[in-house]
Amino acid sequence: MSVHKSDIKRITTHILQEMKGRGEKISMLTAYDFSMARILDAAGIDVLLVGDSASNVMAGHETTLPITLDQMIYHASSVVRAIRRCLVVVDLPFGSYQGNSSEALRSAIRIMKESGAHAIKMEGGHEIRESVARILSAGVPVMGHLGLTPQSIYKFGTYSVRAREEDEAQKLIEDAKLLEACGCFGLVLEKIPADLARRVAEALTIPVIGIGAGNFVDGQVLVTHDMLGITKDFQPRFLRRYAELYNLMQGAVEQYIRDVKEEDFPNAQESY
């Protein structure tokens, strides 16, 4: 029996809060296009992040900085059209919110209106609190992001683990509490010590999602192309590959090429 779209229970920020309350872990992956998002949503993923990692994964840039707001809206729109159940969160890209709360609000509203997404995500703590407050005042749900913040890569100069020292760890905890106090519905912690991530998750009432932050948080997020083994060279310690699709896809294409050149494809049954 088919399930009508209206019968499917949609994941909301409130449901994520309930999941944390009962100790149910939250699953989150990235998506940038319709076809992949449809597969992930059908599999039962809780949250899809239209990440500015599209700059790396889809466009081949070295960092997340080059991707534009228009490009993020394009990717987000493609993902939203595919989903029936999960929550869709979209990264505000570099340059669309830093240092100007009015610009931040305009960027967030454009994403929500033009893509149909459910929430936005922003990197940073106290330095973006004005922008966070202004976006929230317009009724747009905001997810925070602390620890390794890729949009600030040229400031840090490295992708190494953040907040190993106590002073930086304390600042991270304070920023996390500030984001919760501002009204953020959730928080991503990237590449920080597991013990620190546990301290943050226990200190906050909102869900805390980790990537390279250990197992003591409320959920996990990975880049889908990394998790599926579509990317080949990126192998950080926190990544678990659940498939090796690069090799599988390359093998299929090589077989197709052979079949075409040997006139095996199409055969009689595949012709009209």
N, C-alpha and C positions, 0 to 999 in steps of 0.2 A: 504494500500500500504506500503510495507516495505521500510525503508530508508537505502540506501547504506552507508557503513561506511565512504566513502569519502565525502558524502554529509553533514555529521555532523560537525558543527562548533566547533572546538577544543578550549578549554580554554587555553590561553597562558598568560605569564607574562604581555604582552602588553594589553591584554583584561582586566586583573585585574586592571591595571592602568586606563584604560578607565572607568571601573565600579566605581572606586573611584571618577573620574572626574565628573561623572554624578550623584553621590550620590546613586548608587545602592549597597546595602549591599552584601558582599561576604560570601557564605556559605562554611564551611570547616568541615570535619570530619576525624577521623582516619580510617585506614583500614590496615589489615595485611595479608589477604588471598584472593584468587580468588573469592570465592562464595560471600563473603560480599561485596567486591569491585564492583562486577557486579551489585548487587542490588543498591548500593549507586550511582553508575554512572548512571544507568538507571533512578533513581529517579530525576536526574538533579543536583547533587552536583557540586559545582564549583571547589573545591580543595579537594584532598584526601591526608592526611598526613600519610605516613608510619612512625609512631612515635616510638621512643625508648620505649614508653609506652608498646610496645609488650613484653618487659621484665616483666612487671607486669601482663598484661592482658592475654597473651598467654603462658607465662612460669611460672607465679606464684611467681616471685621474689618480694622482698619487695621494691626494688628501681629499677631505670632504669640503674644503673651502670653495671650489669653483661652482658648485651647483647653485642654481638660481631659484628664486621663489616660484617663477613660472614653471620651471622644470619639476619642482616638488609638487605643485598643483596637478600637473599632468600625470605624474606617477600615482599620486593619491587618488585622483579621479578614476584611473584604471583599476586600482585595487578596490575601491568602494563599490564599483559596478559588479564585482565578482562575489562579494561576501553576502552571507545570509545570517550569520550568527555572531561572529567575533567583533570585538571593539577595534576600531581603526584609529591609531595615533600617528600623527605626522610631525616630523621634525621641522621646526623653524630653521631655515638655513642660515649660514653665516652671513652677517651683514643685514639681516632683516629685522633685528630686534635689539642688538647690542647698543647701549648708550642713548637710546631714544624710545621712550615708552609710547609715544604717539605712533611712530613707525612700527613698533612691535604690535600694537593693537591693530593697525591696518593690515599687517601681514597675517596675523592670526585670523582676522575676519575674512580675508580673501581665501585662505585655505578652507575655512569652514563653509563659506558660501559657494565657492566654485568647485570644490571637490566632494562635498558631502561627508567629510570625515567627522569623527566623533570627539577628537581632542587633539591638542598639540603638545609637543615636547620641547623643552628649552634647556640648554646647558648653562650651569653657573649657579651661584648662591646669592650672597648679599648684593653683589654688583648688578644683578638683574631684578632685584626685588620690586622696584618700581614698575618695571615692565610686566612682571608676573601679576602684580596687584591690579594693574590697569586691564590686562586681558581677562582676568577672573571677574572683574567688575562688569564686563560685557557679557558674562555668562558662558565663556569659553573654558572648558575644562583644561587644566594644565598638568602635565607630568614633568617633574624635575629630572635633572641628570647631573650627578656629581662624581668625583673621582677623576679618572682619566676622561678629559673632555676633548675629543678630537678637533673641535673647531679652534681650540687654543694650542694646537700642536707647535706652532712657531714660538709661542710664549714659553712652553715647557721644554721644547727641543728634543723630546724623546717620548716614545710610547711605553716606557717602563711603568712598573707598578707605582701608583700614587699613595700618598699618606702613610708611608712607613714610619716617619718620624712623628712623635707625639704632638708637636705643635700643629702640623698639618692635619693630623687625625682629629685633633680637637676642633680645628676650624671646620672640617668636613661635618662633624657632628652638629656644630652650631648652625651651619648652613642648612643641613637637613631639617633641623627643628624649625628654622626660619621659613623654609619652603612649605612645611606642613602648616605652620601658623598662618602663612599667607593664604592657604586654601588649596594647595596642590593635592590632587587625588592620589598621586603615586610618585615613586622616585626610582630612577635607575642608578645603580652604583656600578661603575666600570673599573675593573682592574685595580682593586684595593685588597689589602689583607682580609682574610676570611673573618678573623676575630673582630676587626673593626666593623665589617659589614654586619656581623651579628649584633654588635653594640647599637648600631643605627637602627636595625630592624626591630630590636627590642624597645628602643626608645620612642619609636614612632607608632602611631595608630594606623597610618596609611600604609598600603602595600609597598614593599621594597623589592625591586626586581634586580637581580644581579647578572653581570657578565664578567667572568673572571673575578668573582667576589665570593666564592665559596658557596656552601650549601645551607647556610643558616639564615638565608633571606627568604622572602615570601614567594619567590618565583625566579625563573631564569629566562634570558633572552640570548639568542644567537643570530648571526647573519645566516639566512637560509642557504645561500650559495656555498658558504663554508661548511655548514652542517651536512649538506648533501654531497660534498666533495665535488662540486662543480668548479670551484676554485681549486688550484692545485698547489701553489707555492706558499700560501698563508697557513702557518701551522703553529699558532700560539699554544701555550701550555693549557689554557682553559678550554680549547676547542676539542669536542668529540665529534668525529665524523660518523654519521649514521649510514652513509652510503659512499660509493666511489663513482659518482655519475660522470665525472670527466672521462675516465677510461671507458666506461660503458657507452657513452655518447660518441666518443671518438671511434670506437670499434664499430658502432652501427653505421656511422657515416662512411668509414672505410669499406664496409661491406656493400653499402649502396653504390659507392663509386665503382667497385669491382663488378657488381651486377649490371650497371649501366654500360660499362666499357666492354663487357663480355656478352652484351645483348641478352642477358638473362632477365632483365627487367625493362619493360613489362612483359610478362608472358601472355599466353593466349587467354587465360582466365582474367587477366588484368586489363584486357583490351576490349573495346566496343566493336 
